[in-house]
């Protein structure tokens, strides 16, 4: 959580005389990076005293519009807060040019207090609950996404990009297909080089369960804040590198109706003070404390859906037999459930939380997940029996994952447990932003309304 020392920027400037521009980046609860591009002579002042930014930026919706109902626009006089650089994250931004660097920021009140609506501070609040118990969560984010052509079709639809090798557009699933990875190799080479330059621990790539869909994993980290920052910065870098290759990298949860959705699988284990994984066990299902963590995940899943699935499109992803979960179920080495205990050596025992969409804010998704883990461990919550076999068929007729954007927001707004973990004001403000987004979304008449109702009604 450390604010960067001014010595950091001085050392960077000495090492990189070629860097002339700096993008300062703040990512609010909507998950969209916003900020400014500064010139070289301006950046030392950012490290010395921070940079003032309007408080309304904390609650802009996903389209960048103000949300007046939060009280942080006109009622507040759109007063400034101070954004400060995050320690250790000043790096080149190769996709922006050889003379550009970037630094992510975190938001503070003018008196120096961490701002309670900054997603990083929300996550830190949950991490502190573990620390008070002598525990450290270990997490990783695994993101699926599509590369689509940067140009729309004549009728405004998205399309997969043409292969740089053949000019053809993919039509087959070819999960784990090496040819598909080879065709994306130009993008991937640049992406890995960019990640290395930024200190992002980006690992291998696979062709996922749809044409044009990729999955890359970020390495497990005992610093959950850094893991969240890695995921936020990785998404931005992937989008920038993709544009250089004539593509959009889209983290929409469901960009194509007839193809697989894109998830953000969250991996979690918990270490004790000695650094030992308390989930570790020779038993595939792990120690009882692992089951309690899953019990917490089940108990808080419905309350947390507004975080895991933040947008209208998010809820289109939850379909049976699609590798997306449909019920609050768990199992060992089973991809048909929401909470999977993967196969592996005993010291690596952990849980893969498969609910969040790739469109979720990594810091907020991790905050909700870790709140559930801590709640389950603290209360020794029983997750019930593990699913064996087809979790989709066994979920029929039982409890389902909430798949209504409006109901999920209402449930989130009333959650006493999440108010305790994430902060009452954050829960209230997040729900307010989502309700305004919902009203704005509903005010637009989509083409399907004309297709279904124009003549029939």
Buried (B, 14 or more C-beta within 10 A) or exposed (E): BEBBEBEBBEEBBEEBEEBBBBBBBBBBBBBBBBBBEBEBEBBEEBBEEBBEBBBBBBBBBBEEEBBBBBEBBEEEEEBEBBBBBBBEBBBBBBBBEEBBBBBBBBBBEEEEEBBBBBBBBBBBBBBEBBEEEEBBBBBBBBBBBBBBBEEEEEEEEBEBBBBBEEEEEBEEBBBEBEEBBEBBEBBBEBBBEBBEBBBBBBEEBBBBBBBBBBBBBBEBBEBBBBBBBBBBBBBBBBBBBBEBBBBBBBBBBBBBEEBBBBBBBBBBBBBEEEEEBBBBBEEBBBBBBBBBBBBBBBBBBBBBBBBBBBBBBBBBBBBBEBBBBBBBBBBBEBEBBBBBBBEEEBEBBBBBBBBBBBBBBBBBBBBBBBBBBBBBBEEEBBBEEBBEEBBBEBBEEEEBBBBEBBBBBBBBBEBEBBBBBBBEEBBEBBBBBBBBBBEBBEEEEEEEEEEEEEEEE
